Amino acid sequence: MGFTIGGIREMRTGARRRGRAIDGTAVAEYTGLWGWAVVPGARAADGACSCGDTGCPAPGAHPLDFAPEVPAGATLDVAARAWAEVPGASMLLPVGRSFDVLDVAETAGRRALVRMERMGLPLGPVAVTPQGRAQFFVAPGAADELPGLLYRMGWDDAGLDLRALGPGCHITAPPSDRGGLGPVRWLRPPGPESAEPPEARLLLGTLAYLCHRWAAPCA
């Protein structure tokens, strides 16, 4: 016997129960330890989204309309009970509250991360998606500030493969699958030293340079 999310059937109930327990623990870590809300998200299989919409514009990469978010600060018991109501859902983090995200090609992001660590720059968590994108967590407001920051740094007309995600956006949280393509992973996991994501301007120069430098390999 299996279960469904909006029409996609999931089998192997015993394995799925263990998976749900693990997911509930991961949700509790995000809500209780790092203070991030977690939103139940759709999953994708064979190109079809679990929301049931055959024309879904973002299969397996958007919130479930019917499922409430697990609020920041939720305990393990609260998170586990809430997640048991949405078996098989992916974990999404709402952007624009505790953090915004600078999204770049993975190659440039990996090189930037190494350089920033050597320079001793303040860093927040960094995730990498199966689509080959690196996502740097930065202080809220980056999405609004990015055009002005790039202009002042002289990168506004460089055609960089760099964008900021802000309020209204959601990112898939590790270790959830994104779009049926595989799991999102941490390049730099959250930790006590990254509880307060840095201001975008502290990282932007390095990210912009390496996005420009590696534009051809990352295309």
N, C-alpha and C positions, 0 to 999 in steps of 0.2 A: 504494500500500500504506500502511496506517496502523498504529496501535497501540491498545491498549485499557488501561483501568484499570478492572478489575472490571466490564467489560461495556459501557462507553461508548466507542465507536470514535472516534478522532481521525484526521483526514485531513490531506492536504498535508504529506507527510513532510519535505520540505526546509525548509519554514517551521518545522515543529515541532522539527527538529534545531537550528535557530538559536535557537529559543525555549528549548530545553533548555540550550544553552550560556549564554544570558543568565541563566536561572534558577540554574545552577550558580555563576555569578559572584556573584549576589545572595546565595545561601546562604553562600558563602565570606565575603562582607562581614559578614553577621550573625554567623557563627561566629568568624571570625578577627579582625575589626576591633572588633566590639562585645562579643564574648564571650557570645553567646546561642546556645543550642541551637536547632536547627530541626527540626521534625517534618513529615514528608510528610503532606499532607492530601488528603481527597477533593475532587472537583470536582462541579459540578452542571450539567446541560444539560436544558432544557425541563422543569424541575422534578424530574428524576430524579437520584439521587445515584450517583456512580461506584462506591460500595461495593457496589451491586447489591441492597441491601435496599429493597424497594418501600415499606416502612413506616418508612424512616429518619426519625428525628425532627429531624435537622439536616442536610438535604441540602447537600453541598458545603461543610460547615463543621465537620468533625471529623477527627481523625487516622485514617490508614489502619491497620487492626489489624495488618497483616502487615509493615509497613515500619518499620525502626528509625530512631530520630532521628539526626541528624548532630550530634555533640557540640560544645559550646562549645570554641573553640580549633582546630577543624578547618581545615586549610590549603585553598588553592584546589584543589589536585589531589585531596585527599581528598573535599572537598565535591562537586566535579564528578563524581568516580567514583560517589559515593553517590547523587547525584541522577539519574545516568544509569540507575540501577536502578529508578526510579519515574517514568518519563516522563509528563509531564502533571500530576503532583501539584501541589497548592498548597502554599505555604510557611506553616506554622503556628509560632508562638512559644509555648512553655510559660510560663505565668504562675506567679508565686510563687517563682521562683528569684532571678533578677537584678532583677526588678521585679514589682510588682502594677500594676493598671490601675484608674483611675477612669473610669467610662463614663457619659457624659451625652449629651443631645440635641445635635446638631451646631450648631444656632443658638446655644445657650447656650455651648457649648464654644468656638466661634469668638470670641464676644464676650469670654469669660473669658480666652482666650489673648492677645488684644490688650491687655486691661487688665493682665494679669500682666506682660507684656513692658514696658509703660509704667511699672509699679511697680518693675521690676527684680527681680522674684521669681525664685528659682532654678527652672528648668524642665527637664524631660526631654523625650523625644520625644512627639509627639502625632500620632495617626493618625485618619483619618476613614473610615468604612465606607460602602458604597453603601446601607445601611439608614438612613443619616442619624444615625449615632452618632459622637461624638468620644471618643477613648480617650487619656487622659493617663497616661503611664508615671510611676509613683511608686515609692518604696522598698518592698521586700517588707514585708509585715505590715499593709498598708492594709486588706485585706479583713477581718482580725480587729479592727482598730482603729476601723473606720468607725462602727459604732453608738455607741461611747463618745464619739468625737470629735463626732459630730452632736449628741449629748445635751449635751455640755459647751458647745457653741456655740449651743444653743437651737434647732437645726433638726431635732430628732428627730421632731417631730410635724407637719412641714410638707408631707409627702407629696411629697418631691422626686423628680424623675426622675433619680436619681443612684444608682449602685451601684458596688461595688468587686468586681473579679475577682481571685481569688487562686489558691492551689495547686489543681491539678486542672483548671484552665481553660486554654484555648488561644485565642489571637487570630490572625486571618489577617494575615500580614505583607505590606506593599506590595512589589511591585505585583500580588500574586496576586488572583485573582477570589474573591469570597465568595458562596457560595450561588447562583452563576449570575446574580448581579445586577450585576456589574461589579467593577472593581478597588478594593482598599483603597489609599488614598493618604496621603502624609505631609502634615500641616499644619505640623509642625515636625520635620524629619528628625533622626535621631541625629547627634551630632557630638561632638567632644572635650569641649565644655563641658557635655554632657549624659550623660557616661559614668556618672555616679552620679546616678540619679533622685532627686528631692527627697523629703523626708518629706511624706506626704499632708496633714498638718495645715497646712503652709505654703500650700497651694493651696485647701484645702477651703472656707474662708470665702468666697472669691471665686466658686468653682464653685457653692456652695450658694445664694448670693445671686442669681446670674444664672439658675440653674435655677428658682428661685422667681419671679424677675422675668419670665422669658420662658416660663413654664409654658403659657400660653394659645397663643402662636404656635408653640411646639414640639410641641403635642399632636397 
